[in-house]
Amino acid sequence: MSMLLSCCQKSNDPEMLPEIKNATAVRRDANLLRLVVKLMKVMFFTVVYVMELMMRSLWVKDKRTALSGGAGVELWPRCLVTAKFRLDDMKIVKNIVAMQ
């Protein structure tokens, strides 16, 4: 921490090191209120996300796209496809792109 603070000098007085303020100066009532508000937010968003999960898993389905595949696509055989490019072709493409 001291190394970090030594890097953070004040602009009006570069010789003076920055200081860390005491965190216990905050009122206790404010901390309790913040805790209650945070707890309410957590509870609210938990309910929202659980409802969203239930709706997605029970009623909502993914859209059909060209990449979705047909029925039983998970059982189709897999194949590995490779492509070879000449280095000269790649240099030509690089030079054309660099010109634009």
N, C-alpha and C positions, 0 to 999 in steps of 0.2 A: 504494500500500500504506500509505503514511503517513497518507493521509486516512482509510482504513478503520480503522487503529489509533487515530487520534484520536477516532473515534466510539465506540470500545469502551473505556470507562473502567471502572476497578475500583470496586465498590460501597463497599468499606471505605476506599479512598483515591482520591477522584475526580481529584486533581491528578496522580497518577502514571499514566503511560501503560503500557499492557500491553506485555509483552515476548514476543518470538518465541524459542522454545527451539531449541537447536542440533540439527538432525536427524542429525548425524553421530555422535551419542552411542550409537546403536543398535549392538549387536554385529554383526560381520560374519557370524558363523555363523547368526544369526537371519535375516539378509537372504537368505543362500543357501538356508536351509530354506524360507523364504516363497516364494522364486522357484521352487523345485522343486515345492512344493505347488500353487502357482498354475499351473505348467505341466501338472501332472497333472490339475487341474480342467479346464483348457482342452481337453486331449486327450480326457478322458472326455466332456465335454458336446459336443464336436465329433462324436464317434462316435455319441452318443445322437441328436443332431439329424440326422445323415446317415441313420441307420437309420429315424428317423421320416419323413423326406422320402421315402425309398425305399418304405416301406410305404404311405404316403398316395398316392404316384404310381402304384404298381403294383396294390395290392389294395383299399385302403379307398376307398369312394366316398361322396360327400355324400348326406345324407338327402334323400328326396323330400318337399317341402313344397308348400303351396299357391302359393308364389311361384316355385317351380322352373320352371314352364312345361312344355310338352310337348316332344316330339322336334323338333329343328330350330328351337327358339325363337330362336336367334341370327339366323335368316334371315327372321323375320317382319318386316313393315314397321313402322316406328316412327311414332308420332303424338304431337303435342304437345297437351296438354290444359291449359286455363286455367280459373280460377274467379274470379268477381267477387263481392265482398261489399260491402254498404253500410256506411259508417262508423258509422251509427246502430246497426246490428246488432252491430258489434264493441264499441261502447261498452256496450251492454246486457250482452253476455257478460262484459266486464271488470268491470262493477259487480256482477254475480251472483257471479263468482269472488272478488272482493274481500270480499264479505259473509261468505263461508264461512270 
